[in-house]
Amino acid sequence: MKKRSWPWIFLCLLFFFQGQMLTRPDAREKISPGLWRALHSVSESGATLPVWVYLQDKGETDIASMKKAFAEARRTLREHCLWRRSKVRPAAGLIDYEDLPLYVPYTQQVKASALKVRAVSRWLNAVSVEASPEQVLELTGLACVKSVDIVKSFKRDDGSAGTPEETQIAAGPSNPLYGLSYTQLGQINVPALHQQGLSGRGVLVCMLDVGFRKSHEAFRLAHRLAEWDFVNGDGDVSQRLSDPNDYSDDHGTATWSLLGGFKLGELIGPAFGADFILGKTETSNYEKPIEEDWWAAGIEWAESLGAEVVSSSLGYTDWYQFKDMDGKTAVTTRAANRAASLGVVVVNAAGNERGNAWGHIIAPADGYDVIAAGAVDSSGKIASFSSPGPTYDGRTKPEVCALGVSDWVAANRQDQSDYYTRGSGTSFATPLVAGVAALLLEAHRDWTPKQVRAALMNTAGSASSPNNDYGWGIVNAAAAVNYAPALPQRQQ
């Protein structure tokens, strides 16, 4: 007798739950189209899926319990976070509904119907879990569940070698103080701010990336306040070489060094004097996916600690379509928008998709107030790979550009703590832009994300004629620090 395949078993399960689903007419509507496609693509017995379980509410019952919940939520946020929020919100509105924790009885029901919990988001009022196909159907039967969706995956914006011409142009001269990093800093006029004594001191910057080689000499003077590995659930963001599933820390080491590294005569980042929190939000040995639930959890964590700048490099894969790059659809975009609305400057890679099948801006660079960073070579020409705009809803992207071809970066190489190399990609333009944002915030402690964004854009090289290749052009840090943006309007 021919052995039954897993798709047939899945169909049987669907029929098994059919009676139950007929008595719950809303159950089918709770499953997103993307999750339905994922369920039908399951081909192996025992396979599981990462899914978002969105909850109906936060269990509020009366005004008294709501006031208590708001007070408890406020206590979970650091004073630095509340201070940063006060730049964009009135004193009475520093805490809102999205800050409230998930309702414990609801989360207990979800946990009982899944294999394990991956992440929890107050902002989304959702739990991401690992679940089998039959458990997904079971979750739709919970009255506390509003909807269920697949957790999307992104590929890391891992960079591009660039064309031979770009690589040759980008070599650039060395400098006694900055070493080979002078090219990437000189192009955006950062040394002028260093000469004024600006280094990012007192500004809290979060890096969201793969692991970080904390032992590299470029970070010996770095002031690290917090770190968390969202993949493995522990407080160490460096790579554990004994764990075959713990992904390389090369990319994170490079991006952190571009923003905050400091080694005289070798490499200096724009904001080498900033305070840092490091979030590890991706892993894998081969496909290098970034799971959106870990990234969303990472930026939510960073905001609660008081992060003023977030530097992140994400890339797009097959889960979304271009129509979703509308500034409000992708989970990471929604999380980035939320962070920006709370006073965080969010800088994200535009993507390395020019000339590829995708060919557009990526999430969450499509966010309304997200600063999307494009890449240029050392001659100022747009990189052959830098993703162009616009967003699906017609907004010009990227916002600004910085060097993203043959940047000089710190790198991990076995047991060496003094190894440097070159790398290309909008990933590497991103921390340069974010580093300048930190310098602006050091000089102007009252500036909001909108003001930082306006200063960067309106003083950049193509500010008078923005387009969807360069955005507003190459950053000019010295001009941006002297910009006079409009006074902020606090949210009511």
Sequence and secondary structure as in RCSB ss.txt:
>XXXX:A:sequence
MKKRSWPWIFLCLLFFFQGQMLTRPDAREKISPGLWRALHSVSESGATLPVWVYLQDKGETDIASMKKAFAEARR
TLREHCLWRRSKVRPAAGLIDYEDLPLYVPYTQQVKASALKVRAVSRWLNAVSVEASPEQVLELTGLACVKSVDI
VKSFKRDDGSAGTPEETQIAAGPSNPLYGLSYTQLGQINVPALHQQGLSGRGVLVCMLDVGFRKSHEAFRLAHRL
AEWDFVNGDGDVSQRLSDPNDYSDDHGTATWSLLGGFKLGELIGPAFGADFILGKTETSNYEKPIEEDWWAAGIE
WAESLGAEVVSSSLGYTDWYQFKDMDGKTAVTTRAANRAASLGVVVVNAAGNERGNAWGHIIAPADGYDVIAAGA
VDSSGKIASFSSPGPTYDGRTKPEVCALGVSDWVAANRQDQSDYYTRGSGTSFATPLVAGVAALLLEAHRDWTPK
QVRAALMNTAGSASSPNNDYGWGIVNAAAAVNYAPALPQRQQ
>XXXX:A:secstr
     HHHHHHHHHHHHHHHHHT TTHHHHB HHHHHHHHH  STT  EEEEEEES     SHHHHHHHHHHHHH
TS HHHHHHHTTTS GGGSS GGGS   HHHHHHHHHTSSEEEEEETTTTEEEEEE HHHHHHHHT TTEEEEEE
  EEE        HHHHHHTT    TTTGGGHHHHHTTT HHHHHTT S TT EEEEEES   TTSGGGTT EEE
EEEETTTTBS  S  TT TTS  SHHHHHHHHHHH EETTTEE TTTTSEEEEEE    SSS EEEHHHHHHHHH
HHHHHT SEEEE     SSS GGGTTTTSSHHHHHHHHHHHTT EEEEE  S TTSSS S  TTTTSSS EEEEE
E TTS B TT      TT      EEEE SSEEEE  BTTBSS EEEE SHHHHHHHHHHHHHHHHHH TT  HH
HHHHHHHHTSTTTTS BTTTBT B  HHHHTT          
